Amino acid sequence: MDTMAISHFKATCLAVLERVRKTGEPILVTKRGEPVAQVLPPPPPAPAEESRFGCMRDVLEIVDDIVQPLPEEDWEALR
């Protein structure tokens, strides 16, 4: 693991962060030789969750016209 003085880290922070992201190697930041922080690469992305859209596509079957409204005699609310 590389070490870096805090003054150098402050001056080159964005470049150091990009280097850690690209290489995956952590960097230990020190102040007067004592560790104060550790810069780690980000964790790998989580696996994509399967979409809930269409999850019942193989379970349901449409057997009648779903566009036309039911005749009024079939409405339970009107009884």
C-alpha positions as a Markdown table, in Angstrom:
| # | Residue | x | y | z |
|---|---|---|---|---|
| 1 | Met | 0.0 | 0.0 | 0.0 |
| 2 | Asp | 1.3 | 3.4 | -0.9 |
| 3 | Thr | 1.6 | 6.2 | 1.6 |
| 4 | Met | 1.2 | 9.9 | 1.0 |
| 5 | Ala | 1.7 | 13.0 | 3.1 |
| 6 | Ile | -1.5 | 14.9 | 3.8 |
| 7 | Ser | -0.1 | 18.1 | 2.2 |
| 8 | His | 0.6 | 16.2 | -1.1 |
| 9 | Phe | -2.8 | 14.5 | -0.9 |
| 10 | Lys | -4.5 | 17.9 | -0.5 |
| 11 | Ala | -2.7 | 19.3 | -3.5 |
| 12 | Thr | -3.5 | 16.4 | -5.8 |
| 13 | Cys | -6.7 | 15.0 | -4.2 |
| 14 | Leu | -8.7 | 14.5 | -7.4 |
| 15 | Ala | -5.8 | 12.9 | -9.3 |
| 16 | Val | -5.2 | 10.6 | -6.3 |
| 17 | Leu | -8.9 | 9.6 | -6.1 |
| 18 | Glu | -8.9 | 8.8 | -9.8 |
| 19 | Arg | -5.7 | 6.7 | -9.5 |
| 20 | Val | -7.2 | 4.7 | -6.7 |
| 21 | Arg | -10.4 | 4.1 | -8.7 |
| 22 | Lys | -8.5 | 3.0 | -11.8 |
| 23 | Thr | -5.8 | 0.8 | -10.1 |
| 24 | Gly | -7.8 | -0.5 | -7.1 |
| 25 | Glu | -4.8 | 0.1 | -4.9 |
| 26 | Pro | -5.5 | 1.9 | -1.5 |
| 27 | Ile | -3.5 | 4.8 | -0.4 |
| 28 | Leu | -2.6 | 5.6 | 3.3 |
| 29 | Val | -2.6 | 9.4 | 4.0 |
| 30 | Thr | -0.2 | 10.4 | 6.8 |
| 31 | Lys | 0.4 | 13.5 | 8.9 |
| 32 | Arg | 3.9 | 13.8 | 10.3 |
| 33 | Gly | 4.3 | 10.1 | 9.6 |
| 34 | Glu | 1.2 | 9.0 | 11.5 |
| 35 | Pro | -1.8 | 7.5 | 9.5 |
| 36 | Val | -4.8 | 9.8 | 9.4 |
| 37 | Ala | -6.9 | 8.3 | 6.6 |
| 38 | Gln | -7.0 | 5.5 | 4.1 |
| 39 | Val | -8.4 | 6.0 | 0.6 |
| 40 | Leu | -10.0 | 2.8 | -0.7 |
| 41 | Pro | -11.4 | 1.9 | -4.1 |
| 42 | Pro | -15.2 | 1.8 | -4.4 |
| 43 | Pro | -16.9 | -1.6 | -3.9 |
| 44 | Pro | -17.9 | -3.5 | -7.0 |
| 45 | Pro | -21.4 | -2.6 | -8.2 |
| 46 | Ala | -24.2 | -4.7 | -6.8 |
| 47 | Pro | -25.8 | -7.2 | -9.3 |
| 48 | Ala | -28.7 | -5.7 | -11.1 |
| 49 | Glu | -32.0 | -6.6 | -9.5 |
| 50 | Glu | -34.5 | -8.2 | -11.8 |
| 51 | Ser | -37.3 | -5.9 | -12.8 |
| 52 | Arg | -40.7 | -6.4 | -11.3 |
| 53 | Phe | -42.2 | -5.2 | -14.5 |
| 54 | Gly | -43.6 | -8.3 | -16.3 |
| 55 | Cys | -42.8 | -10.7 | -13.4 |
| 56 | Met | -46.3 | -12.3 | -13.8 |
| 57 | Arg | -46.1 | -12.7 | -17.5 |
| 58 | Asp | -46.1 | -16.5 | -17.4 |
| 59 | Val | -48.7 | -16.8 | -14.6 |
| 60 | Leu | -51.7 | -14.9 | -15.9 |
| 61 | Glu | -53.9 | -15.6 | -19.0 |
| 62 | Ile | -56.3 | -13.1 | -20.5 |
| 63 | Val | -59.4 | -15.0 | -21.6 |
| 64 | Asp | -61.8 | -12.1 | -22.4 |
| 65 | Asp | -61.9 | -8.6 | -23.7 |
| 66 | Ile | -60.1 | -6.3 | -21.2 |
| 67 | Val | -61.0 | -3.1 | -23.0 |
| 68 | Gln | -64.8 | -3.2 | -23.0 |
| 69 | Pro | -66.6 | -2.5 | -19.7 |
| 70 | Leu | -68.7 | -5.2 | -18.1 |
| 71 | Pro | -72.5 | -5.0 | -18.7 |
| 72 | Glu | -74.3 | -3.3 | -15.7 |
| 73 | Glu | -76.0 | -6.5 | -14.7 |
| 74 | Asp | -72.5 | -8.0 | -13.9 |
| 75 | Trp | -71.6 | -5.2 | -11.5 |
| 76 | Glu | -71.7 | -6.4 | -7.9 |
| 77 | Ala | -71.8 | -2.8 | -6.6 |
| 78 | Leu | -75.1 | -2.1 | -8.3 |
| 79 | Arg | -76.9 | -5.1 | -6.7 |
